[in-house]
C-alpha cells in the first residue's frame, strides 16, 4: 500500500471537507500525526486521541482512532483519567495555544509535573482562530489582534520552556513547514514513556496572517520557517538576534517516575505485594 493510501485509511473521510480555513496548516499537522503513529509502531487499536476546544481540537474528529472531544482547557484532565484507567492505551492529546496555555494552563503544568504517560501536541498559531482572532498567551509583543488593534503589549509564553520547567521528560518543537523532522519528533514522543510535549508552530492566515499583513498562506508559512532556528544554532545567537525566533528540534530528554507506574506500585504495596 502506498504511504498516502495508508494515511487516508486513518482519516474519517466521510467528515470531509473539513472546517479549517483555506491555507490553515492544521491539515499538515494532522497528516504528520498519522504518519508518526504509523512510524512509532504502536498498536493502532490502542490509540486514543483526546482534544479540547478550538480549531486544532477538531482534529480528533477527523482521525480514525478512538477519541474524546472534551471541554475547553480540560483535555489533559480527561486524558489523565483515560491513561490511569487503561494504562495499556496510547493516549494523544491535541490542543491549541489558547486551549493549553490559557484556560488549560494549570492542567498543563501539573500533567508535566506528574509525568503522566501522555503525548501532548500543541498546534501553536499564536492567535485564537475559532473565536475571531483575539491574542493568545503565545502572541508576540507588537503583533496585532482583534483584542490588540494597536499591537500586543504582553510577553509571550515559551511553551517548551514551560513544559521543561514543569517536569515534562520529552520536549520538542517543530513547524508545519519542516514536515519530516516534525514526524520524527512526534514518533519519538509517542514512543517515550512519560509526559511528552511537541509544539507545532502552525499558521492561521485568516486571523493571524491577515492582521500582521504578511501576505497569504504561503508567505505566512515561509515566515514561520524563517523564524525557526535549529537548537544548536539558536544557542549561539546573541540575545538581540533571538527576537521573534525560536529553537526547533529535540529540546529536552530526561527520566522521572511516571504517575501510573507509581500508583500501580502503591496499589501493590497496599495489597501486601511489596513496593
LONUKE-845579 format. One record per atom (N, C-alpha, C): residue in three letters; x, z, y. Coordinates in steps of 0.05 Angstrom, whole numbers, plus 5000, padded with zeros to 4 digits. Last residue first. Example, Ala and Ser with C-alpha at 12.3 -4.5 7.8 and 13.67 -1.06 7.14 Angstrom:
Ser525751424955;Ser527351434979;Ser525851575001;Ala526451564886;Ala524651564910;Ala526451564934;
This chain:
Unk513459454939;Unk513359314964;Unk516159294976;Unk508959644884;Unk511559634898;Unk511259484924;Unk503859684865;Unk505559474854;Unk508259454867;Unk499960004883;Unk501960124865;Unk503859924854;Unk496759794919;Unk495659804892;Unk497659914872;Unk499959794964;Unk497659974964;Unk496360004936;Unk503459384951;Unk504459664952;Unk502159864951;Unk500158944957;Unk501259004930;Unk502259294929;Unk499058975011;Unk496858994992;Unk497859074965;Unk504258885032;Unk502859135037;Unk500559185018;Unk505058365014;Unk506858585004;Unk505558855009;Unk501158105044;Unk500958105015;Unk502758325003;Unk503058195095;Unk500558315088;Unk500258315057;Unk507757875093;Unk507958165099;Unk505358315090;Unk505557375085;Unk507257485065;Unk507557795068;Unk502757305134;Unk501357305109;Unk502957435086;Unk507157325173;Unk504957525172;Unk503557535145;Unk513957295155;Unk511457145160;Unk509157335155;Unk520057505186;Unk517857555167;Unk515257405175;Unk524156945205;Unk522957205211;Unk520857255190;Unk529156495227;Unk527656605205;Unk526556885214;Unk529455895269;Unk530256165261;Unk528556255237;Unk530655415316;Unk530055455288;Unk531155735280;Unk529354995372;Unk529755265361;Unk528955275331;Unk528854465387;Unk529954655407;Unk530554935395;Unk529553825372;Unk529054075359;Unk530454295375;Unk527453455430;Unk528953485405;Unk528053745392;Unk528453455501;Unk526953375477;Unk528753405453;Unk527953795563;Unk529453725539;Unk527653655516;Unk525653475623;Unk525353675602;Unk526953595578;Unk524853405695;Unk525853315669;Unk525453545649;Unk523653615744;Unk521753415732;Unk522953275708;Unk530253805754;Unk527553795765;Unk525953565753;Unk535453775740;Unk533553835719;Unk530653825728;Unk539153725779;Unk538353475766;Unk536253525744;Unk540354235795;Unk538954065814;Unk538053805802;Unk543254455751;Unk540554535756;Unk539054345775;Unk546853935715;Unk546754145735;Unk543854215742;Unk546553825644;Unk545653745671;Unk545953985690;Unk547553995593;Unk549853935610;Unk549153865639;Unk542654045570;Unk544154295574;Unk546654245591;Unk541253515564;Unk539853675584;Unk541453925590;Unk544353345521;Unk544953235547;Unk543653415569;Unk541753625480;Unk544653665484;Unk545453565511;Unk536453445483;Unk537053725490;Unk540053765495;Unk535052835516;Unk535852975492;Unk537053255499;Unk529852835563;Unk532752825560;Unk533552965534;Unk524552525596;Unk525452655571;Unk528452615567;Unk523252215638;Unk523552495643;Unk524652645619;Unk522551705617;Unk524851755635;Unk525352045641;Unk517851775588;Unk520351715574;Unk522751775591;Unk514251835630;Unk514652055611;Unk517252015596;Unk514651325652;Unk515451555668;Unk516051795650;Unk512451015611;Unk515250975618;Unk516351215634;Unk507151195615;Unk508651255590;Unk511751215595;Unk505950995666;Unk505951285661;Unk507551355636;Unk506350445657;Unk508150575676;Unk508250875672;Unk502150355620;Unk504950305612;Unk506950445631;Unk497450525651;Unk498350675627;Unk501250615619;Unk499350405721;Unk497550415698;Unk498750565675;Unk501850805775;Unk501150545763;Unk499350595740;Unk502451285799;Unk504851185785;Unk504250905773;Unk499151645829;Unk499751365838;Unk502251255825;Unk497352115814;Unk500152115822;Unk500951835832;Unk492151985800;Unk492552165823;Unk495452175832;Unk493151655756;Unk491751545780;Unk492251725804;Unk495452015719;Unk496951785730;Unk495751675755;Unk491252395709;Unk493852465719;Unk495252235733;Unk486552085697;Unk486452315715;Unk489152395725;Unk488351605670;Unk485951605687;Unk485951845706;Unk492851685638;Unk493051505661;Unk490651525680;Unk495852165609;Unk493052135618;Unk493051955642;Unk500452245556;Unk499752115581;Unk496752105585;Unk504852775532;Unk502952555529;Unk501952455556;Unk509353095494;Unk508953015522;Unk507352755522;Unk507953555449;Unk507953265451;Unk507353195480;Unk511054085417;Unk509853995442;Unk510153695444;Unk510354465362;Unk511254205371;Unk509654125396;Unk511855035328;Unk510654935352;Unk511954675360;Unk510555445272;Unk511955205283;Unk510455105307;Unk511056045243;Unk509755915265;Unk511455685276;Unk512755925173;Unk512556085197;Unk511155935219;Unk516455465142;Unk514955705136;Unk514955895160;Unk516054755151;Unk517255015158;Unk515355245152;Unk513254285143;Unk514754395121;Unk515854675126;Unk511354195194;Unk509454235172;Unk510854365149;Unk516154105222;Unk514454335229;Unk512554395207;Unk517853625198;Unk519453875194;Unk517854125201;Unk513753295218;Unk514053335189;Unk515653585183;Unk514753325273;Unk512253415262;Unk512453475232;Unk519853085277;Unk519453365285;Unk516853485273;Unk518552565259;Unk520552725245;Unk520253025252;Unk514952385297;Unk514052415269;Unk516052595254;Unk518552375341;Unk516252555341;Unk515252605313;Unk522151965328;Unk523052245329;Unk520752445328;Unk518151545331;Unk519451605306;Unk520751885306;Unk516351535386;Unk514551595364;Unk516051685339;Unk517051635446;Unk519051635425;Unk517751715399;Unk512251675474;Unk513751435477;Unk515751405453;Unk510252175468;Unk508651955457;Unk510051685459;Unk515652625452;Unk513952475470;Unk512352265455;Unk517353305433;Unk517653015431;Unk515752885452;Unk520353905417;Unk518853755437;Unk519453465433;Unk519954485374;Unk520954225381;Unk519154095403;Unk521255065338;Unk520254955363;Unk521554685369;Unk520155565292;Unk520955285295;Unk519655175320;Unk518556085302;Unk521056045287;Unk521855755284;Unk516356455359;Unk515956235341;Unk518656165327;Unk516956875396;Unk517656925368;Unk517156695349;Unk516656845451;Unk514556995438;Unk515057035408;Unk520856505464;Unk520956785473;Unk518956965458;Unk518856025442;Unk521356145431;Unk521456445439;Unk514255945474;Unk514055975445;Unk516456105433;Unk516655885524;Unk514756105519;Unk514456155490;Unk519655425517;Unk521055675523;Unk519255915518;Unk515255075509;Unk517155115487;Unk518755375492;Unk512555085558;Unk511255195534;Unk513155235511;Unk513655285618;Unk515255135598;Unk514255245572;Unk508855255670;Unk509755375645;Unk511555185630;Unk510555115738;Unk509355035712;Unk510555195689;Unk508655445799;Unk510655365779;Unk509255295753;Unk503955175846;Unk504755375827;Unk506955265809;Unk501954785880;Unk503954965891;Unk504955175871;Unk500154095883;Unk500054345868;Unk502454525878;Unk497153735935;Unk499553795919;Unk499454075908;Unk492453655959;Unk494753645976;Unk497353705962;Unk488653735919;Unk488853475931;Unk491253435949;Unk487654055870;Unk490054085887;Unk490553815901;Unk483553935838;Unk483554205850;Unk486054265866;Unk484953435822;Unk482453465837;Unk482253735850;Unk491953395839;Unk489853425820;Unk487253455836;Unk498853215847;Unk496153225857;Unk494153255834;Unk505053585845;Unk503153385834;Unk500353425845;Unk507654025865;Unk507653785881;Unk505753565870;Unk509754265802;Unk509354325830;Unk509554055846;Unk506453985744;Unk508854015760;Unk508154095789;Unk502254335700;Unk502454135721;Unk504954195738;Unk501254715662;Unk503754565659;Unk504054355681;Unk496254955670;Unk498655125672;Unk501254975670;Unk493154415710;Unk493354595687;Unk495754775689;Unk488454165758;Unk491154225749;Unk491054425726;Unk482953725738;Unk483953965750;Unk486854015741;Unk480353265716;Unk482853245729;Unk483853485745;Unk475353315688;Unk475453195714;Unk478053195729;Unk475053505636;Unk473253625656;Unk473653525684;Unk478853245605;Unk476053225597;Unk474153315619;Unk483953355629;Unk482853085629;Unk479853085624;Unk487753755664;Unk485253775649;Unk483853505651;Unk494753615655;Unk492253595670;Unk489953665652;Unk499253515624;Unk499553645650;Unk497053625667;Unk498953355572;Unk498753145592;Unk498753245620;Unk500953545512;Unk501253635540;Unk501253395559;Unk498453735454;Unk498653485470;Unk498653565499;Unk501454155409;Unk500254145435;Unk500653875448;Unk500754435347;Unk501454185361;Unk499954165387;Unk502954875300;Unk501554855326;Unk502554615341;Unk502255055237;Unk503654845252;Unk501954795277;Unk503155725211;Unk501455515222;Unk503255305236;Unk504156285189;Unk504956025178;Unk502955805186;Unk505556725243;Unk503556625224;Unk504456345215;Unk508657065276;Unk509856865259;Unk508056785236;Unk506957415314;Unk506357485286;Unk507757295266;Unk508657135359;Unk509757405353;Unk509357475324;Unk505256685356;Unk508256655354;Unk509556925347;Unk500456935363;Unk500856785338;Unk503856735334;Unk501357135414;Unk501157325392;Unk501257185365;Unk501556695448;Unk503956865446;Unk503757055422;Unk496356455437;Unk498856305433;Unk501256505429;Unk492756835453;Unk492756755424;Unk495456615418;Unk493856825508;Unk494457065492;Unk494457005462;Unk492156295522;Unk494856385525;Unk495556625508;Unk487356015524;Unk488456095498;Unk491156215499;Unk486455905577;Unk484556095563;Unk485656185536;Unk492355655580;Unk490655805599;Unk488855995584;Unk494955415538;Unk496455585556;Unk494855725577;Unk491055135506;Unk493055315494;Unk494155515514;Unk487754845540;Unk486554995518;Unk488555205508;Unk491654585572;Unk489754775584;Unk488554955563;Unk494554275535;Unk495954475551;Unk494054665565;Unk490954255471;Unk492054145495;Unk493254365513;Unk491754235399;Unk490754345423;Unk491954195447;Unk491254335330;Unk491654135351;Unk490254225377;Unk494154625276;Unk492554685299;Unk493254485321;Unk494054595206;Unk495054475231;Unk493154555253;Unk495654905147;Unk493854925170;Unk495254815195;Unk495054855081;Unk496954765102;Unk495254735128;Unk493455395036;Unk492755165053;Unk494955105074;Unk494655865011;Unk495755614999;Unk495155365016;Unk491956285036;Unk494756225043;Unk495955975031;Unk486356395058;Unk487156185038;Unk490056115043;Unk486156805095;Unk484256805073;Unk485056615051;Unk490256665130;Unk490456925116;Unk488456935093;Unk488556165148;Unk491156185133;Unk491256455118;Unk483656275173;Unk483756085151;Unk486256135134;Unk485456625214;Unk483556715193;Unk483556545169;Unk488556275243;Unk489856515231;Unk488056615209;Unk484655915261;Unk486755825243;Unk488156055229;Unk481756245297;Unk480456135273;Unk482556055253;Unk485956335334;Unk484656555321;Unk483156465296;Unk487255815351;Unk489255975336;Unk487956215322;Unk482655665380;Unk483355525355;Unk485355685338;Unk480755855428;Unk480756035405;Unk481555905379;Unk480055525471;Unk482255715472;Unk482555885447;Unk473355425459;Unk475555375478;Unk477655595477;Unk471855395387;Unk471355455415;Unk473855435432;Unk473154845340;Unk472355125348;Unk471955145378;Unk472654485286;Unk472654435315;Unk471454685328;Unk476254445227;Unk474554615244;Unk474854535273;Unk476854055166;Unk477554145193;Unk475454325206;Unk480053645117;Unk478253865123;Unk478953975151;Unk481452985141;Unk482253225127;Unk480053435132;Unk481652495170;Unk480152525145;Unk481352745128;Unk480752565240;Unk482552575217;Unk480952635192;Unk477152595281;Unk477952325273;Unk479852325249;Unk476453125292;Unk474152975283;Unk474852695274;Unk481353285313;Unk480553385286;Unk478153225275;Unk481453065365;Unk483052945343;Unk482053035316;Unk479153355404;Unk477353175389;Unk478853045366;Unk483253615429;Unk481953755408;Unk479953585392;Unk484753285471;Unk486453285447;Unk484953415423;Unk480553405507;Unk480953135497;Unk482453135471;Unk477354035488;Unk478953865505;Unk479353585492;Unk477754605446;Unk476154435464;Unk478054275482;Unk480854655385;Unk479154795404;Unk477454605420;Unk481954555314;Unk482254485343;Unk480354645359;Unk485154485252;Unk483554655269;Unk484054575299;Unk485454195190;Unk486154155218;Unk484154315235;Unk488554285128;Unk486254365145;Unk487154325174;Unk490554055065;Unk490954045094;Unk488354105108;Unk490054005011;Unk490454275021;Unk490754285052;Unk489953484996;Unk487453624994;Unk487653915002;Unk495253335001;Unk493353245022;Unk490753395020;Unk500753744994;Unk498353644981;Unk496253575002;Unk506453485032;Unk504653695025;Unk502153585011;Unk510153105049;Unk509753145021;Unk507953365013;Unk511452935100;Unk512153215093;Unk511853265063;Unk509352425106;Unk512252455102;Unk512952735092;Unk503952545115;Unk504752395092;Unk507752425086;Unk504452835163;Unk503252965140;Unk504052815115;Unk506552425196;Unk508152665190;Unk507052815166;Unk502352065199;Unk504851975187;Unk506552215179;Unk498652395226;Unk498052295199;Unk500652215185;Unk501452465275;Unk500852695258;Unk500252605230;Unk501751945295;Unk504252075288;Unk503652325270;Unk496351845306;Unk497651695285;Unk500251835276;Unk495952215348;Unk494352245324;Unk495552095301;Unk499351995387;Unk499952255375;Unk498452305349;Unk496551525398;Unk499251505388;Unk500051765374;Unk491751735418;Unk491751575393;Unk494451555381;Unk493451975465;Unk492452145443;Unk492351995416;Unk494751685509;Unk496651685487;Unk495851865464;Unk490351235541;Unk490951505533;Unk492751505509;Unk488750705548;Unk491450785556;Unk492251065550;Unk481950855558;Unk483950645553;Unk486650735564;Unk480051525536;Unk480151315556;Unk482251095548;Unk476951705474;Unk479151725493;Unk479151475512;Unk473051675435;Unk472151725462;Unk474351735483;Unk473751125388;Unk474051395397;Unk473151425426;Unk469150685354;Unk471350735372;Unk471351025382;Unk469751145298;Unk470950975318;Unk468850775329;Unk467751395255;Unk467351525281;Unk468651375304;Unk469251125212;Unk466451105218;Unk465851235245;Unk474451265204;Unk473951025219;Unk471050985226;Unk477851775201;Unk474951745198;Unk474051505215;Unk484051675168;Unk482551685193;Unk479551645187;Unk486851585123;Unk486551865131;Unk485351895159;Unk487351045116;Unk485851195095;Unk485251485104;Unk490750895156;Unk487850855160;Unk486251005140;Unk495750995132;Unk494951145155;Unk491851135158;Unk495750595093;Unk495850875085;Unk494951055108;Unk495850145125;Unk493550185107;Unk493350475098;Unk500850205147;Unk498550215164;Unk495950265148;Unk504350155102;Unk504150405117;Unk501650425134;Unk501149835044;Unk502749825069;Unk502350075085;Unk501750004976;Unk500050005000;Unk501850005025;
